[in-house]
Amino acid sequence: MRMQPSSATAVPRLHPFGRLAIILLTALGWLGTAGRAAETLGQGAAVLDADFETSPSDSAWAGQLRYATGFESPRSLCVDHRSGGNPPTIRVPLPAENLRGCTLRGSAMVKADGVSAKPNPWNGIKFMLAIETSDRKLWPQAALDTGSFDWQRAVFSAKVPADATAATLVLGLEQVTGTVCFDNVRIVVAKLPSTAKPAPAPGIAFKGHALPRLRGAMVSPNIDEDGLRTLGREWNANVIRWQLVRHGRPGQPSSLEDYDAWLEGALKRLDAALPLCQRYGIYVVVDLHSPPGGKSTVSGYVGSDDRLFTNRAVQDKFVELWRGIARRYKDVAPIWGFDLANEPVEEFVEEGCDDWHALAERTARAIREIDPQRTIILEAPPWGGPDSLADFTPIAVPNVVYSAHMYVPGQFTHQGVHQRDQPPVTYPGEIGGKSWDKAALQAALQPVIDFQKNYNVHIYIGEFSAIRWAPGDSACRYLRDVIEICEEHGWDWSYHAFREWSGWSVEHGPDRNDTQPAAQPTDRQRLLREWFAKNQKPTWMRQD
């Protein structure tokens, strides 16, 4: 569930110093090898390397930047901001045209003193790349705490899109006060662009089922029999996405010690629901919402990030747990597929660890050793959004369905979720300075359309939604347009979510303060049921 702010909502406000970037590039030698083409850099080569041991002589530094003792060295670069005005940031342009398709690894030593609380989760200390294409912006950045802390390593990974037009390193503070110091700032090429694209899969694209379409909803793992009966029998849905999800304090790593016990408990809840799914003719997507090693998101659920990409032992555990799930559900008819990880985010891929593509392929091969036929469902990083498939390629494993989640534009779909006082946003209309209608949604989904056509694969839109308190009938109109696009392209889909959180519930009305189901069906409920009425049921449905 994309409760984390997307790039459409989390727009960093950057305040360049003007001449300062040029000062840094020339006086500190930050250009390094940045002017060379990516293919001449080679994997592991430095695009940017700064240890701040050289002093520039320019008044632009005064009062905003200063030197202090570095990490095991005489110098580090420090940024101070006490109150008022815009916090300072340093912007250093990188040669985007030479880095297209590369995966970059950023690392730095960072020290903080009295950094104030973040007004939004994406604010605070900035060690970040700002990447632009003709139609989107990305902000991969290191996850850093506030307050005061001694020198610690900050890291992030970033895939530069093949159509990138600009890439800028950003250091400093954003909408907070305090002091931050940087040392040993490096951007290196972790992975070169893929030179060969896989050929399209032969024949008819694999779906993993024989029905004309799967239409349904994501559900809470605490759903009861009445909920499954309502969704499957009364509403006629034929698929659910079942979350294996755990929760924790936002920003904190999840415990590995009790992971196996937690997972076993979560799977037992699924085991109890499967006979009901067979009774009501509902296919099940097993969604590993909380893999081992993840940290809690701003919404409190453990995500697919952190140690999943920095600890090889955690990655091996991930592969082995999917072996166990494959054995457990081999030949279980209601299981449609295994969604390997919800919205993976490669904040940083440590040397010696697999990136998501490699880890997913290794995991899929392990599943195939046990179950040659089970549908494997794969989302792409970051966050599984439509644009995540723009630079992704299929894994070399058969019977895979590719998935995306649709919450674009996030300023509309998530209005009031993270900022209660956000001004109302209407769809269709101008959102974030751009006109949004069905054609714009189709354009946002174009990477998914292209991926489907280029590789002859089946698509599953595993999540899409609009918050119920969107103005007027905006939420219904948005959902209608997304569903129509799915139907036009033959995609299976599941709405987010049924009897989970009331904010997404189609059984609740538009008043966010009213947490009781509406007395009469909402326009959103009627819309879903109109489409569910077209569903056919699987042949394994138990007749009783």
Number of C-alpha atoms within 10 A of each C-alpha: 21 21 15 20 19 21 17 19 19 17 15 14 12 20 16 16 15 11 11 19 19 16 18 20 16 13 16 18 16 23 20 15 18 22 14 13 15 23 12 10 19 14 17 14 17 19 24 21 21 22 22 23 16 12 11 14 10 11 9 14 15 9 10 15 21 14 17 14 13 22 19 9 13 12 21 25 22 22 25 21 22 13 10 9 8 16 23 22 26 23 25 22 18 22 20 25 17 17 27 21 21 23 20 27 24 28 21 22 20 26 21 22 16 15 22 18 16 16 12 13 16 22 19 24 31 22 27 23 28 20 22 19 16 9 9 12 16 23 22 23 23 21 19 19 15 19 14 15 14 12 17 14 14 19 24 22 26 24 25 26 23 16 16 22 15 20 24 18 22 23 24 27 26 22 22 24 26 22 22 26 27 28 26 21 21 19 25 23 24 21 17 19 19 11 6 7 11 11 10 15 15 10 7 9 17 18 24 16 13 12 13 14 20 27 29 31 24 25 22 19 18 15 16 13 13 10 16 24 19 13 24 25 15 14 20 25 30 26 28 32 28 22 23 22 19 19 15 17 15 16 20 14 19 25 12 13 8 9 16 13 10 14 19 12 13 17 17 10 15 20 13 12 19 18 15 20 25 22 18 25 26 31 28 24 23 23 22 22 23 26 29 26 25 26 26 22 22 20 19 17 22 26 33 30 29 22 24 32 26 21 17 16 13 19 24 15 16 20 21 15 18 18 20 14 16 20 13 12 15 15 12 11 16 22 21 22 25 25 25 24 25 29 27 25 24 24 25 27 27 20 13 10 20 19 22 22 17 13 20 24 18 19 22 28 19 18 25 19 10 15 17 14 15 22 24 25 26 28 29 28 25 23 23 26 26 26 22 20 25 19 18 17 16 22 17 13 14 17 22 26 23 24 26 29 28 24 23 24 22 21 22 26 28 29 23 19 17 16 11 8 9 12 9 12 19 21 22 17 13 12 17 15 7 10 12 19 17 17 12 15 18 17 14 19 23 16 20 25 19 13 22 20 12 15 17 17 20 23 26 23 24 29 22 25 26 28 23 27 23 22 14 12 15 22 24 24 20 24 19 17 17 21 22 14 17 19 15 9 13 15 22 21 27 26 26 27 23 23 23 15 12 19 24 21 24 29 21 24 24 20 13 15 9 11 14 12 14 14 9 10 14 18 16 24 17 15 17 22 19 13 18 21 13 13 20 17 20 19 12 13 18 13 9 5
